[in-house]
Amino acid sequence: MFDILDRTLALPFFSEKTKKEIIDLKHGHFSFYYNDGHRTVKQLLYKDAVLSIRRKELPYTYELVVSGTSEPGCPYENQQTFKVQKAMELQLYRINMNQDICFTWIIKECGESFEFVCNHTVSEEYTEIFMAVAYECIYEDEYKSGREFITDQKISAIYSPHLEKKMCSEILKKRPESHSIFIPEDTNSSSTFVQYVPFKGNNPVHGTSLLVIEASFSLYRPDFRDYITIGKILAKVTECGPFKYCLEIHGSYVPSIYQEVNCSMNPVFKYNEKSFSWNYSEDSRIYSFKIVPYDQEMYSGLKVLLSKAIFESASQYSFSRHKKNHQEFIVNAIAPNITTPLSSSKLKYKDQNNNSVSISSLSYKSVHVKKSDSGVCLAYDNKIEVSESPHDKVLFDEGSLGNIISVSQSSSLLLLTRGNNIGIYSQGFGQKISLSRLIQDVRALDHKSPIFPTHAMLFDQDSSYLMFDVNAKNNTVYKMDLKRGQVVEEWKASTEDPLIGICPSSSSGNYNNLNTIVGITSNSIFRIDPRQKGINKISDCDYKKYSSKPEFSAVASSQSKYVAVGSQKGVIRLFDELNTVATITLPPIGDPIIGLDVTPDGQYVVATCSNSLVFFRTSGSLQAVMLRILPEHITLMNEKVSFKRAYFDTKDENNIICTTGSFVVVWNFKQICKGNLSSYRMQRLDAPIMTSASCSADQIVVAVSLIISYLTSI
């Protein structure tokens, strides 16, 4: 952080040679680390401490003093002293997601290390001055001579490794780029600061014990922005009923926890750390816990058992009834063991030269997250002002139902559908969005029946708009001529079950399919061809009905290859042809699929579940991974995850984008393919997000409850 040879910083503090206390630093918290035989344990001594350097009676000797009030139950005194010497290896650096400034030193004889983390009120400049003074004291102690007689050559002889600045290691293998969390500087703001309140634990749940292990238990402290190791605990998994399991935590220093094992606990396994972390809710607060079993065998047993419990609680289906290779697929999806990249060697990535995020719209100021601050922005960066346009007020009326954004890839137009009104927006100068046209009170061909679309898509080179209402259960797709602003055709899909989804047809080299769409019911998939004569527009030669009741729930297609279909059972099928069985069928993960997207080349698929994404490659060895927001970030968000449909960006495919609540989450597609599953950025808006869509290589369009705006994301 600074050049140790800049000795002028320390000059003013040595002018009074009789002064005992040379310099002090207020305020910070003081901790020490020790090894208990199994692991390194961190213990906090003083929450509010002062770090100072004092002269001792002997010439050229100094001591580092830490003063503070010990935590309740702490056996240590309120002041600790350490001899200032070269062997203490005093260092200054930044730690954790908030980039706090930290001093560390060691006592080699005891195998202990110490840490003083400065308060946010302490400036970086002053910490550099403190360090410069400390080095001067180390020089005098080492040479037993006044600092004015110590030459730079003598200093170099002691600290030669420090003279050459390095930005990275020359020996260690470099890992792929990872994205750290960003917390705004104003951490005292109520919108960004999450106060920690100790959890109380809950009542016992009785069941049959399946596994008991010893592990290290850590608690995420939002005020420290870090996990704090509490100590040893017993982790116990019990079976409490059919497809119902419970995780129990028992320890001397933590209240007992009894928590049902399911997807809502946001389970995250980290193979490199051999750790398991999750969220726990109590009194409207969300906590994040982490356990690290003491050996590999314990971790493997916990991983398999919890994966089985998570799957069975979601699917209500016995894990053991699946084939062994399917069981391995499920476990490796829930608890990824990333040893090989998910990307194809032939895949080419587009460069990402700009990681800035900005939001601009017709009614409020721009927001910027700097490139160096990539990560999670929890601040309400701006206040949304309600548009004064009467047409906008029609679209964003609180009584409007349904929210659909459709983006034209050939122009700057986008359509927002709410209720039975359609707003056509255009992007003007400075990325300002303006409503260019409002189509109100959309009705069917008879001009009597109102249409409230739940699904919609642009069609016929963006000149038409296809809509249907799943709630109407009339299996009718309406085609609107956008120039006229009226429904001009009605296409019937005559099936026994209600139509629940449509998507563009995958061309698969067949030009005739370009003017058709794909539809699904809960038990069938088919092509809708408007050129077909008669009322029923389902193509008989492209129709497949399942007698096994697959409970289809979502459909999407690529430009060149697959049609992907997801189900309530968590099964994902990929079709080359619609009139036969699926080309690829993935074993169920457990969670219902609520949305799908496929890259244009058909190489990758992302499926959306309520609190996770399922990502996989369609070629090579099939293996899916589940993408989740880290538990500690959910603690900072203090709201449960409820994802809306995720999608790849439309042009460069460098990102996977989805929304939850008032957050936009952008996963780095390239890093995910390399196995970095927590490589994402987040941006919080100051209103819940109704819907979003990708509109170019560097823009996302979002609609919140009051306005519509562009989000530049790359």
N, C-alpha and C positions, 0 to 999 in steps of 0.2 A: 504493500500500500504506500510505502514511501522509501526514500533512499537513506539507508542508515548512516551514510557519510555526510549527510546534511546536518552537521554538528551545530550550526548556528541556531537551530531551533531551541537548543537547551541552554544557551548562554545566559538569559535573564534569570534562570532558576539557580545558578551557582554563584550569583553575585554576593549573597550573604552567607559566608562560610560558617557562621555560628548558628544559623537557623536549623533546627532539628528536622522539621517536616519540609521537604523540598517541594513536593507537588502532590496534589490529590485529585481524584476523579470521582465525581458524583453524577449519577447514581447507576446501579446495575444489580444483577442478581448473581450470586456466587454458588458454584457447584463443584463437587469433586467426583472423580471416577476411580473405581477400584475393581479388582478381579476377585470374585468369590470362589474361584475354582472351576466354574462352568462358563461364566460369561463376564463381560464388563458391565458394572452397575453404575448408574449415575444417581447421585443424591444431591438434592438442593439444600444448601445450608441457610443462606440469607436471601430473602426476596428483595430487600432494599439494602444494598451494601455500598461502602465507599472503599475505593482502592487508592493507596497512597504509598510514597517512597520516603523513608526516613533515614537520617544519619545515625550510625551507632557510635559508641564511644571510641572504639579503635579507629585510627585514620584509614581512610579509603575503604571503609566497609559500610554497607547499607542493607536495609531490610525492606521487603515488600510487605505491606500491612493491609489486611482486609478486615473491615469493621462492619458489623451489622447485628441484627437481632435474629437469633436462631429460631427456626421453625419449632412449633410445639412438639415435644417429645424428642427433640434433637439433643444428643448427649454432648455436643461440642460447645465451646465457649463462644462469646460474642466477638472475639477478636483473634485473628490468626496471623502469624508472622512467618516470613520465608526469607532466607538469606539471598540477597541479590548476587548472582554469580553466573558464569558462563554455563555451568552444568544444568541450570534450570531450564535452558532452551526456551526462553521467553519469546512468544510469537504473537503476532497481531494479524487477524484476518476476519473475513465475513462468514457468517453461518446462516443456515436455515433459509426458508422461503422469503423471509422478510429482510434478508441481507443485514442482520444485526452485526455490529462490530464487537469482536470478542478478543480477549487476551487469554492465552493459555500458557501454562508452565508445568514442569514435571519435577518429581522427586524420584530419581532412579532407584535409590536404595530401597524405597518402600513400594515401588511399582505403582505409584499413584500419580494422577494428573489433576490439574485444577483449571477452572474456567470462570472467567468474569465477563459476563455479557452486558454491554453498556446499554443504558436506557436510551430511548429515542431522542431525549433532550441533549445528549452528549454529541457534539459535532465531530465529524471525522478529523478535522484539522487539530482539535485538541487531543484526540487519541494519538495522533502522530507526534505531537509535542511530548506527550507522556512517554511514548516509546523512545523518543530521542534522549530524554532525560535518563530513562532506564539503561539505555546502552552506554551512556557516559559513566554511570555508576558501575556497570559491568567492566568497562575498560579499566577504571581505577582499581577495582578489586583484583582483576587479573594481573596487572603490572605493578600493583602496590606503589602507585605513583600518581601525582596530581594530573588531572585531565589535560592541563595545558602543556605537559611534557610528553604526551602520548601522540606519536606521529601517525599519519594515515597508513604508513607502511606496517606499523605494528597492528593497527586495526585490521588491515587486510590479511595479516597472517592468522588472525583469529577467525574472521568472518568472510574469508575468500569465497565460499559458496554463495554468499548473499550478493556479491558484487555484480554478478552477471544476471540480469533479469530474465526470467523465463515466463512464458505464457502457458506452457504445458509441459508434460513429461516427455523425455526423449526415449524412455524405456518402456513405459506401460503401453499396452495395446489400447487404442482409442475406441471408445464405444460410440455408437451413432448418436446424433444430436438428440437431446431430450429437452423437454419444455418444463421449466419450473413455474411455480405458482407466483402470481403477481398480486400483492396486496397494496392498495393505495396508501400513500404516506399518512393520510389523516386517519390513523387507526383508532382515534377517540370518537370518530363519527359513529352514531348509532347504526348507520347502514353498513359499516364495515367491521366494527368491533363486536366480537361475540364473547360475551362475558362467560367465564367458566363458573359453573355451579356444581359442586360435588354430587355425584349420583348416589342414590340411596339403595339400589338393588331392588329385588322384587321377591314375591312369594315362591316357595318351592313348587315344582311340578314333578309329580311322581311318575316313574316309568322304569323300564328295564334297562339296566346299564349295558352299553355296547362297547364302550372304549373309555379308558381313563389314562391320561398322560400328564407328565410334569412339563411345564413350559414357563418361559419368561413372559410376564404380562406388562404391556405398555399402554398408557392412556394418552390420547392426543389432547394437548392443551391448546385451545385456540388463542389464549392470551400469550403463550410462548411461541405459537406457530410451529410446534414440534411435538413429537412423541416423547413422553417421560416414562422411563422404566420404573415400575413399581416394585417388582420382585417376583419371587417364585409363586406359582399357583398350580392348582389341579384343574385340568380341563376335562370335562366329562360329557359324553354324548349318550343320550338315553332315547329309547323308543317309547312314546307316550300313547300310541294308538295306531290305527291303520294309516300308513303314509304320513305319520306325524312324529317329528323328532324334536329333541330339545338339546341345546348346548348349555352346560352349566359351568360356571367359573367360581372356584372357591380358593380363598387365600387369606393370609393373616392380615394383609394390609388393604384389602378391597372388600366392599360388601358383596355378598353372594349374588350372582346373576343367573337367572333362569330364562332363557330366550328360545323361542321357537325357531327352528332352522327352516328358512325359506328364502326365496329370491329377494324379498323386501329388506332383508338384513344387509343387502349389498355386499355379498361375500367376495373378497379379493385375495387370491393366492399369489404370492411372489416366489417364483422358483429359486431365484438367485439368493434371496434372503432366507428361504425355507420358512416363510412367515404366512400367517393368515390374519387378515384384518377385516373388520365389519363394523356396521353401525348398530347402535342400541338407542332406543327412544324412551324417554322418561320425562313426564311433566312438560310436554311440548318442546323438549330439548333433544337434540340429536348428538350422541356421543360417538366417538370412534375408538375402538379397542384393537390391539394387535397382540397376538401370541406367537412365540417362537419356540417350538418343541426343542428339547435338548439333543435329539439325535435324528438322523435321517429316517430311520425306521418309524419313529413316532410321527414324523411329519407325513410320511407316505400313507400311513394308516389313517391319520386324521383327514388327509386330502381325499382319499377314496370314500371314506364313510360320509363325510359332509357333502361331497358331490352326489352321492347316492341319495342322501336325505333331501337335498335341494331339488333334485330331479323328481323324486317321488312326491314331494309336497306340491310341486307345480303340476305334474301330469296326472297324479292320482293313479299311477300305473306302476307295477312292480319292476324295479330295476333288474332283478335277477331273471326276469322272463326275456330279456334281450340277449342276443348273441354276444359272445365275449368281445368280438371286435366292435360291436355297437356300444358295449359298456365302456371300452377304452376310449371310443370317440366322445362319449358323453363326459367322462371324467376329464379328458384333455381339453374339452371345450370350456367346461366350468372352471377348471384349475389348470390353465395352460402350462405346458412344459416345453417352452420354445427352445428347441435345439437347432432347428433349421429354419431359414427364412421362408415366409409364405409367398414371396414374390417369384415370378418366373424370370429366368435368366434372360429371356428375350424382351422383358418389359422395359420400356424406356420411360423415364420420368421427366416431366417438365421441371425446369428450374423454378425455385421459389425465391425470388430476390427480395421480397418485401413482406414482412410479417406484421405490418401495421394494421390496426383495426380502426375504422372510423364509421360513424353513423351520421347521415345527413338526411334531411327531409324537408318538406314544404313548411314545417311549422316549429322546428326547434333547432338548437345549435348543434354544431359538430362535436363529436367526442373522439379522442385519439388515445390509443394504447400503443406506446412506443415499441419498436422492435425489440429492444433489450428487456422490455417488461412483459414479454409473451408469457401467457399463463392464464391465471384465473383473476378476473377483475370483479370484485364483489361490490364495488361502489355503485350507487345510483348516480351515474355520471352526469345526468341531465334531467331536467323536468320537462315533461311533455306538455305542450300547450295544445288545447283542443282547436282544431281547424274551424275557422269561421265560415267556410264554404257550406251553403245549405245542402249541396249535393253530397259532400263528404258526411254531413250529419245524417243523411239518409242511410249511407252505407254503414256507419259506425253507431247507429242507434242501438241502445242496449237491448231492445227487443228482437234484434235480428238474430237469426239462427244460421249455423253453418258458416264455415270460413274456408275458401278455396282460393289459392293463388295459381294462376297459369301464366307462364312467361313465354313470349314469342322469342324463338332463337334466330329469327330472320329480321327482326326490327327491335325498336326500343320500347315496344308496347308490352304491357302486362295487364292481366284481368284479375280483379278481385271480386269474388262472388260471396255475398252475404244475404241470407234469406232468399227472397226471389228478386234481388237487385244485383246488377252487374256493373261494376265501375271499370272503365277502360282508362288506364293511366299511361302517361308517357314520361320519359326521362328528359329533362331539359338541361340547360346550362348549369354547370356546377353540381351535377347529379341531383338536382332538385326534382322531385316527383310532383307532377300536377295531374289532376283529374281532367281528362280531355272529353270524356263522354260518360253519361250515366244512362243505363238501360234499366228502367224501373218496371216493377210488376210483371215479371216474365211469366207468360202463359203458354199453354199447349196450343196445338193447331186450331182447336175449337174456340180459342180466344176467351175461354171461360175458366178452365181448370188452371189454377196457379201452380207453378213448378218451384219447389224448394230444393235445389240440387245438393246432394251429399257427395257426388263425384262429378268431375268435369275435366275436360281436356281439349286443347286446340287440335284442329283437324283440317285436312285438305289445304296444306301450305298456309296454315294459320288464318284462313279466310272464314272458317266455320268453328263453332263451339259446340261440343258434345256434352250433354248433361243427363244425369238421371238421379232419381230420388229413391234410395234404398228403402225408405220408410213407406213409400207409396205402394210398394209390392205389386206394381203393375208391369214390371219387366219391360219398361219402355225407355229407349234412349232417344233423346230429343236433339235434333240438329238445328242450331241457330245460325242464320246468315248474319255475320257481324256487321256488314254494311247496312243491312236493313234493320238489324236489331230485333228480329222476329224469328220464331221457330218455323222452319220451312219443311221439315220432315220428321216423322216418328218411326223408329225402328223397333219392332217387337221381337223379343227373345222368348219364344214360346217354350218354356220349361216348367216342370212341376214346382221347382224351388225358386225362391226370389233371387233376382240378379243382385249380386253384392259387390262386384268390381269390374272395371274395364281398364284396358291399357292399349297402346298402339300395337299393331301386329309386328312381330319380328320378321324382317324380309326373308332371311335365310336363302337369299339368291332368287327368290320368287317375286317377280315384279307385280304379279297380280295381287299379292297380299298387301301392297302399299296402301290401298284404298279400303282396307278392312280394319276391324279392331278385334281384340280378344276379350271375352267375357267369362265370368265364373259365377257359379252358384256354390252352395256349400258342398255339393257332391259332383259337380261336373265342370268341364272346361270346354270352350267352343269358340269358333270364329263367327263374328257377326259381319255379314257381307251385305251392305245396303243395295248392291246391284241385283241381288237375288229377287225374283218375282214372288209376289204374294205377301201376306202379312208377316209371316215368320221369316226373319232374316238370318237365322242360324244356318250355317253351312253344314249340311249333313255329312260331308266327307271330312270335316274338321270338327268332330264332336266326340267327346269322351266322357262317359258317365261311370262313376265308381259305385259299386254296390256296398263297399266297405265303409261308407259314410266317413270320408276323410275330413270333413268340416273345414273346407277351404275358407280362408279369411282375407287374403291379399294376393294381388297379382301385379307383375311388372315385366317388362321385356327389354332386351337389348336391341340395338339397331341391326345386328348382323347374325345373331345366333339363337339365344335361348329365350323362352318364356318361363319365368319363375313364378311358382305358386306356393304360398305359405298357408298353414292351417292353424286352427285353434289348438291342435295337439302339439304344435311346435315342429311339425314335419315340413321340410322344404323340398319341392320337386322342381326339376328343370326339364322342360320339354323342347325337343327339336321339332317334333310334329305333334299336332293336337289330337289326332285320332288314335293314338296308341299310348302305351304305358310311358311313364317318364323315363328319359334318358339317364338322369341322375336323381337318386332319392337319398337325402341325408337322414340319418337317424334323428329322432326327435330330441331336442334339447330339454323340452319340458314346458317352457313358457309359450303362450299363444303368440303367433306372429301377427302384428298389427300393421306392418308396412314392409315393402320390399323395394330395392333398387338394384339395377344391374349396370355395369359399365358397358359402353357402346360395343366393345369387342366381345362381350360376354365372358370375360376372364374372371371377374370378381362379382360377388353378390354381397349386399349388406341387408340384413333383416332386422326389423325393429321389434323389440319386446317392450313391455311397460317400463322396465328399469335397466335394460341392457340392450346392446346391439350384438348381433351374430354376424361375423365376417368370415368369408371363406373364398378360396380360389376354386374354380370349376375344373381346372386341368391338373394332371399329376395326382399325387396322393391326397385324397380328400381329408381335410381336417379343418374344422371350424374353431374359432376363438371367440370368446365373449368379451366385449368392450364395456367397461363400466367407469363411471366417475369414481375416483378414489374416495374411500370413506372419510378421510380427513377433510377433503374438499366439501363433502356433503355436510360435515359438521360446521364448516364456515358458512355454507349456504343456509343452513338451518331450515331446509325444506326437503321433503322427499322427492325422489326423481320420478317423473312421469313423462317419458319421451313421446314426442310426436314423430311421425315418419322420418327416418334418416334417408339421406340421398348423397350421391357423389356430385361434386361440382360439375357443371355441364361441359366444360371445355377441356381443361388440363387434367382433370381427375386427380388433383393433388390433395384433395380434402374429402372427408366424410362429414356431413353437416347434419345436425339435428337440434331440436330445441326441447327444453323442459322448463315449465313455469315461465319465469322472466329471463331465462338464460339461453344464449346461443352457444352451442358446444361444437367446436371444429376439431376433428381428429386429423392428424397428419397421416395421410394415406401411405406415403412412402415409408415412414417410420413404423407404421403398423405392419407393413409387409416384411420389415426386418425384425419384427418381434417386439418392438417397443409399444406395448399396448396402452400405456398411460400417456402417450405423447399427444396431448390435446391442449387447446386454448379455450377459454370461456369469456363471454362478455355478458354482463348483466344489464338489462334494460329496466326502466322504471315503471313498467307495466307488463302484465302477463302477455306472452306471445300467443296469438291465435293460430297463426300459420306462417310458413316461410317457404322459399323456393330459391334455387340457384338460377341466376340470370346471365352470368358470364363467368369468365375465368377468375375474376377478382371481385365479384359482387354477389351478395345474398340479398334478397328482398324479404322483409319481414312485415307482418301486419300485427300490431298490438291492438289493444282494445279501443284506442282512440284514433290512431293514424296508421299510415303505411309508409315505410321508409326503406332506403337502401342501406345495406351493411357491407362495406368493402372489407374483405376478410383475408386477403393474401398479400 
